Amino acid sequence: MITNGGVPPNSNEAAGYQFPGPTDNVQDVAIGATGMITVTTTKNAGNGTFVMVPTYQNGQITWGCHRLSLQARYMPENCRSAK
Protein backbone atom coordinates (compact mmCIF):
# COMPACT_ATOMS: atom_id res chain seq x y z
CA MET A 1 0.00 0.00 0.00
CA ILE A 2 2.77 2.38 0.84
CA THR A 3 4.30 2.01 -2.61
CA ASN A 4 0.91 2.13 -4.34
CA GLY A 5 -0.17 5.64 -3.30
CA GLY A 6 -2.15 4.31 -0.33
CA VAL A 7 -4.40 2.11 -2.49
CA PRO A 8 -4.55 -1.58 -1.55
CA PRO A 9 -3.81 -4.04 -4.35
CA ASN A 10 -6.78 -5.87 -5.87
CA SER A 11 -4.94 -8.73 -7.60
CA ASN A 12 -1.79 -10.80 -7.39
CA GLU A 13 -0.35 -8.73 -10.23
CA ALA A 14 -1.15 -5.39 -8.56
CA ALA A 15 0.54 -6.64 -5.38
CA GLY A 16 3.59 -7.84 -7.28
CA TYR A 17 2.90 -11.37 -6.10
CA GLN A 18 3.12 -14.52 -8.17
CA PHE A 19 1.92 -17.73 -6.57
CA PRO A 20 4.89 -20.11 -6.82
CA GLY A 21 2.68 -23.17 -7.24
CA PRO A 22 0.87 -25.71 -5.10
CA THR A 23 2.46 -27.32 -2.06
CA ASP A 24 1.36 -30.31 0.01
CA ASN A 25 -1.02 -28.02 1.94
CA VAL A 26 -1.80 -24.97 -0.20
CA GLN A 27 -3.43 -25.22 -3.62
CA ASP A 28 -3.68 -21.48 -4.36
CA VAL A 29 -3.26 -17.99 -2.92
CA ALA A 30 -5.09 -15.09 -4.55
CA ILE A 31 -5.22 -11.38 -3.72
CA GLY A 32 -8.58 -9.74 -4.34
CA ALA A 33 -10.55 -6.59 -3.60
CA THR A 34 -9.15 -4.33 -0.84
CA GLY A 35 -6.08 -6.58 -0.54
CA MET A 36 -8.05 -9.54 0.82
CA ILE A 37 -6.06 -12.78 0.51
CA THR A 38 -7.90 -16.01 -0.29
CA VAL A 39 -6.09 -19.25 0.55
CA THR A 40 -7.29 -22.53 -0.92
CA THR A 41 -5.95 -25.63 0.78
CA THR A 42 -5.34 -29.12 -0.55
CA LYS A 43 -6.99 -32.34 0.61
CA ASN A 44 -4.05 -32.81 3.03
CA ALA A 45 -4.99 -29.55 4.76
CA GLY A 46 -8.78 -29.81 4.82
CA ASN A 47 -9.64 -29.10 1.17
CA GLY A 48 -11.23 -25.70 1.81
CA THR A 49 -10.74 -21.94 1.76
CA PHE A 50 -10.22 -19.09 4.18
CA VAL A 51 -9.55 -15.41 3.75
CA MET A 52 -7.21 -12.95 5.41
CA VAL A 53 -8.89 -9.54 5.47
CA PRO A 54 -6.84 -6.38 6.02
CA THR A 55 -8.11 -3.40 7.99
CA TYR A 56 -6.31 -0.13 7.31
CA GLN A 57 -6.18 2.50 10.04
CA ASN A 58 -3.70 5.28 10.76
CA GLY A 59 -1.12 3.82 8.39
CA GLN A 60 -1.30 0.41 10.07
CA ILE A 61 -2.62 -2.87 8.69
CA THR A 62 -4.38 -5.36 10.95
CA TRP A 63 -5.29 -8.78 9.59
CA GLY A 64 -8.42 -10.75 10.39
CA CYS A 65 -9.23 -14.34 9.44
CA HIS A 66 -12.53 -15.63 8.09
CA ARG A 67 -13.31 -19.26 7.42
CA LEU A 68 -15.21 -19.96 4.24
CA SER A 69 -15.27 -23.72 3.70
CA LEU A 70 -12.28 -24.81 5.78
CA GLN A 71 -12.78 -26.58 9.11
CA ALA A 72 -11.37 -24.65 12.09
CA ARG A 73 -8.87 -27.40 12.91
CA TYR A 74 -7.10 -26.77 9.57
CA MET A 75 -6.87 -22.99 9.99
CA PRO A 76 -3.56 -21.36 10.94
CA GLU A 77 -3.29 -21.50 14.74
CA ASN A 78 -3.88 -17.77 15.25
CA CYS A 79 -7.04 -18.00 13.10
CA ARG A 80 -8.76 -21.02 14.60
CA SER A 81 -11.36 -18.98 16.47
CA ALA A 82 -12.39 -17.24 13.21
CA LYS A 83 -15.95 -17.65 12.03
N, C-alpha and C positions, 0 to 999 in steps of 0.2 A: 504494500500500500504506500509506503513511504516513497518508493521510486516510481509510483504510478500516479502522482499528483493527488494522493489521498483517496483514490478510487479503488475499491477492492476488485481483484480479478474475477472474471466470470467464466473462465475456461482454463484448462491446463495450459494452453498456448499463451493466454494473457498473463498467466502466473509464471511463465517460463519453466513449466514443469512438464516432463515427459515421463510417463509411467514406464519403468524399465522392463516390465513384463511380469507375468504371474509368478508367485512363489508357492510353497506348500500350503500357505494359509491365506494369502491375498490374491484374489482373481483380478481386481481392478481398483484403481483410485482415480476419481474424477472430481475436478473443481468446477463448481457451478455458480449460480447467481449469488451475489454478495460474498463470494469467497468460500461458500459452504463446500465441504469436502465429503464426498460419498465414497465409502469403502465397501466393496463387495468381497465377501470371503469365499473360500473354497469349501468343499465338503468336509475337509479335515478340520476346518475352523467354524463349523456350524452352517455353512451354505446359506448366508443371509447378507443383509446390508445394515449399515448404520451410518449416521452422518455426524460430522463435527461442524458445529455452527459457530462462527465468530461473532462476537459483539464488540463493537468499536466505541470506545469512550475515552475522551481526553488523551488521544494519541496512544492508547493502550488497546491490546486485543486480548479478550478473554474467550476461551473456547468452552462450548457446551456440547454434550453428547446426546444424541437421540437415536434410540433403537427403531429400526423400521421392521425388518423381518428376522433379525438375528436374536437368538436367545441370549438372555443376560449373562449366562455363564461363559459365553464366547466373546463377550465385549472386553476391551482393554480394562484392566483392573480399576483404573480411576473413573471408568464410565459404567460400571456394573449397576449402579443405582439409577441409571438413566431410564426414562420411560419412552 
